[in-house]
Amino acid sequence: MPKLSILIPVYNEVQTFPVLLERVVALDVEKEVIVVDNVSTDGTRELVAALDGRPGIRVVLQEVNLGKGNSVRTGIGLAAGEYVVVQDADLEYEPAEILDLLARAEAGADAVFGSRLLGRKPDVPWHHALGRDALNLLFRVLYGARLTDVATCYKLLRTELAQSLTLKSVGFDLDYEIACRLRRAGVTIVELPITYRPRTIAEGKKLRWTDGMRALKALLRFRFDRA
């Protein structure tokens, strides 16, 4: 059993994926890397396919674009490590900081989130920041947890815990669902500050205002969902 399963959902990241992957592979931890391509059309899919058979890397080529959340759920189902974490295929996050999250988990935490908002906040458009802060506030009110960054990509969990969650979301709202499910299960979530370098839409940022609406629905839905 590897110590850590690192899930990399990929969709049209041909410029950043190769660099990101090598940073992940270089991490000094016993690990498996699971790359799930969501039908990329810019050459990324071919890069991912070429990794098939490389030691320590598992490749999944989705046949239909079902959304990032579906790719993450697929990866969680395949994870064999003691812990599991998601790593976006861009360069907004610094993979080396995953080891800090892992160390905190091993010190006694079932769920460790990397917060982009502890310390210096990233420079994002004001309306993005307003929506983000409103969703974080609503989460704290509904779920009784003083999280600063519910939507962070870096959610490191014990794999058995992650696989026990009844996850349903297929899009970016899965980030919210995971946090909601954990709190509904009574899990304490620990946060650590991380580095975050946000990119613009022109640089490939995929989030849109509609994802904020889906996040809002997720916060409300999973607070009262019985399944």
Secondary structure as the mmCIF struct_conf table of DSSP 4:
data_model
#
loop_
_struct_conf.conf_type_id
_struct_conf.id
_struct_conf.beg_label_comp_id
_struct_conf.beg_label_asym_id
_struct_conf.beg_label_seq_id
_struct_conf.end_label_comp_id
_struct_conf.end_label_asym_id
_struct_conf.end_label_seq_id
BEND BEND1 LYS A 3 LYS A 3
STRN STRN1 LEU A 4 VAL A 10
BEND BEND2 TYR A 11 ASN A 12
TURN_TY1_P TURN_TY1_P1 VAL A 14 THR A 16
HELX_RH_AL_P HELX_RH_AL_P1 PHE A 17 VAL A 25
TURN_TY1_P TURN_TY1_P2 ALA A 26 ALA A 26
BEND BEND3 LEU A 27 VAL A 29
STRN STRN2 LYS A 31 ASP A 37
BEND BEND4 THR A 41 GLY A 43
HELX_RH_AL_P HELX_RH_AL_P2 THR A 44 ALA A 49
TURN_TY1_P TURN_TY1_P3 ALA A 50 GLY A 53
TURN_TY1_P TURN_TY1_P4 PRO A 55 GLY A 56
STRN STRN3 ILE A 57 LEU A 61
BEND BEND5 GLU A 63 VAL A 64
HELX_RH_AL_P HELX_RH_AL_P3 LYS A 68 LEU A 78
BEND BEND6 GLY A 81 GLU A 82
STRN STRN4 TYR A 83 VAL A 86
BEND BEND7 ALA A 89 GLU A 92
STRN STRN5 TYR A 93 TYR A 93
HELX_RH_3T_P HELX_RH_3T_P1 PRO A 95 GLU A 97
HELX_RH_AL_P HELX_RH_AL_P4 ILE A 98 GLU A 106
TURN_TY1_P TURN_TY1_P5 ALA A 107 GLY A 108
BEND BEND8 ASP A 110 ASP A 110
STRN STRN6 ALA A 111 SER A 115
BEND BEND9 ARG A 116 ARG A 120
HELX_LH_PP_P HELX_LH_PP_P1 LYS A 121 PRO A 122
HELX_RH_AL_P HELX_RH_AL_P5 TRP A 126 TYR A 143
BEND BEND10 THR A 148 THR A 148
TURN_TY1_P TURN_TY1_P6 VAL A 150 ALA A 151
BEND BEND11 CYS A 153 CYS A 153
STRN STRN7 LYS A 155 ARG A 158
HELX_RH_AL_P HELX_RH_AL_P6 THR A 159 SER A 164
BEND BEND12 LEU A 165 LEU A 165
BEND BEND13 GLY A 171 GLY A 171
TURN_TY1_P TURN_TY1_P7 PHE A 172 ASP A 173
HELX_RH_AL_P HELX_RH_AL_P7 LEU A 174 ARG A 184
TURN_TY1_P TURN_TY1_P8 ALA A 185 GLY A 186
STRN STRN8 ILE A 189 PRO A 193
STRN STRN9 TYR A 196 TYR A 196
HELX_LH_PP_P HELX_LH_PP_P2 PRO A 198 THR A 200
TURN_TY1_P TURN_TY1_P9 ILE A 201 GLY A 204
HELX_RH_AL_P HELX_RH_AL_P8 TRP A 209 PHE A 224
#
